[in-house]
């Protein structure tokens, strides 16, 4: 069962570290990272390539396990849960947008967006998925498979899939990294519009300072450490 939503803090990260073994012995990817995100807020995680920002996002989503530390999502300690428990929490509370879209090639746009609703047993999955695809401008592409869609269209399908179940938390990992500048701008505008409409908490990883500036707050990761935490504006929510 999903944890009750904390109206104040959506994400609480405490002393989070990640180390992995390599040929030289042990590599520290993240070290003692601490921060919180208010419910309904928008946060950009920025940093150079290899700084650990995507690893951090994966840990926030429970897609990897830390060496030390805790992550609370809406009050639930995700690493106190087993793998099945974390998967259940993601299904109920998380939407995730990947740089590489991660659409299922054998499913149409409509079927890709229906999938998270079907997995949790929603009976109106088809109607809700069709409405969401119309919202992202793909009403005419419901029956198309990913290979017949442009990169921008595929990322719009991925956005529709992430938002269709109205998750309280949305994570995005370099969501425009595979797109040209104009298409990327359109996708980002759409992502923030959907986020405002649904009042979700948005955390995105980006190397693009212009995208980061759209968020209320940015944190900078360098060599696995949180080196800067900047509040840009107060949440409108």
N, C-alpha and C positions, 0 to 999 in steps of 0.2 A: 504494500500500500504506500502511495506517495506521502511524504511528510507534509504537515500543514504549512502553508506559506507564511513566512515571517514578513509582516508589512514593512519592517524597517530595513533589514539586511537580507539581500538575496544570496550573496556569496561571501563567505568568510574563509580566508586562507591564512593558516598559521604555521610558521616555521617549515615551509615546504621545501624539500630538497630532493634531488634526483641524481643518483650516481649509477654509472654502468661500467662494467669491466671492458677493458680494451687491451691491445697488445702491450701497452706500456704499464698496465696495472689497473688503475681505476681513473675514470674520467668523471668529473663533476659537471653536470649539465645545468642544474639549478641549485642554489645554496641559500637557505634560510629566507625564503620569500614570504612576505606578510602583507596583506591588504584586505579590505572589504569593499563590496559593491552594494550600493543601496538599491532596493527594489525599484524597478522602472528606470534605472540609470543606464547611461551608455558609456562604455569604457573601451579605449583603444590600448592594446599592448603593442609597443613599438620596440625596435631594436635592429641591429645589423643581422645579416644572415648568419646563422649558427649561434646566436646569442642565447637561445633557449626558449624563445617566445612561443613557438608552436608546441614544444614539449609542455610548457606551462598550460596551454589551452587544452591539450590532451589530458593532462592531470585534472584540470577543472571539470572535465566531462566524464571522468572515470574511465577513460579509454586506456590509461596506463596506470601503474601503481607507483607511489613515491617511495623513496628510501626513508624519509622521515616526514612528519608533518601531517596536517589534517586539512580537509576541504569540506566545508559545510555548504550545502545547497538548500536554501530555504529551510535551514535548521537541521537538515539530515546530514550526518557524517557519512560521506559516501564510501570511505574506506573502512568503516565499521560494517559495511554490507559485503556479502559475498558477490561473486561475479553475476549471478542471476539477479541479486538484489539491485546491483548497479545498473544492469540492463533494464530492469523494471522502472527504476527511477528515471533513466534517460527517456524511456518510452512515454512516461507520464509528464515529464517536466522540461525536456530539452528538445530544441531544434538545433541542427548543426548544418552549416553551409561550408562545403569544402572548395578549395581552389580548383580541384579537378572534377567537380560536379558530383561524382559518385552516383550517377544514375544507373539503373539496371538496364543493360542494353536490350534485353528481351522483353521489356515492358514498354508500352506506349507512355507518352507524357501523362495522360490521365491515370494510367495504372501506377506509374511511379508516385504520383501525388496521393493516390488512394491508399498506398501501402501502409503508412503509419496509422491511418485511421482503421484499416482492416485489422492490423495487428492488435489493436486494443478493443476490437469488437464493435466499432461504430456501425450502425445499420445504414446511415445515410452517407456512407463514404463516397459514393459516386457523385452525388449531387454536390457535396461540399467540395470535392476535388475539382469538379468542373467549374464551380463558382470561383474558386481560388485561381485557377488558370485563367479564367476570364479577367480577374482582377489584375493579373500581371501581363495582360495583353496577348494571351495565347489561346483565345477562344477558338480560333481556326486551326489549332495544331494539336487538339486533344488526342487524335489517333495516330500521331506521328511518333516514330521511334527515334531515340537520341541521335543515331547516326545520320538521320535526315534533317537534323536541326543545327543551326549555327551555334557557336560557343555562347553567344549572348542569350539565345533562346534556351539552351540547356541550363545556363545558370538561373534563368527565370523559372524554369521548372524546378530546379533545386531550391530556390527561394519559396516557391509555392508549397513544396513538400515540407520545408522547415516550418512554415507558418500555419499550415492548414489545420494542425491539431491545437493551435493557439497555446503553445507552450509558454510558461512564465519566464523561461530562460532561452535565449538564442545565442549560440556561439558561431562565429564565422572565422575561418582560417584563410587569409589572403583571398577573399572572395572575388577579386578582380584580377588576380595574378595571371590568369590564362586568357584575358580579354584585351582587345585594343582599348585605347584611351576613351574614345567616345562611348563604346559599348559599356565599358567599366563604369563610367560616370552615370549612365542611365541605370545600371544595376544597383549602384550605391544609393542613388536617389530613391529608387523603389524600395530598397531594403530599409532605409530610414523611415520612409512613409508608412510601410507596413508595421514597423516597430512602434511608431507613434500611435497608429490606429489601434493596436492590440495591447499597448502598455506593457510590453515585455521588457526584460532586462537584457541589454545587448552588450556582448563582449566580443570584440573583433581583434584579430591579429593582422597588422599591416605594416609595410615598410613605407607606405605613402603618407607623407606628412599632411597632405591636403585632406585625405580621408580621415586621418586621426583627428584633425582639427574640427571635424563635424561632431565628434563625441564631446560629452560634457567633461570628460577626464581622460588623461593619458598616463600610463605608467611605462617607463623605459627599462628594458632588460639589457644588461651588458655583462658578458662573460658569466651568465647564470645568476646575476644578482639584480635586485631591483634598485636602480640608481637614481630614479627620479619619479615623482608622483605629482602630477600637475592637474589641478582643478581648473577647467577652462570656463565653465559656466554652471549655473545651478539648474538642476532638473526641472523641467516644466511641469512634471507630474507631481 
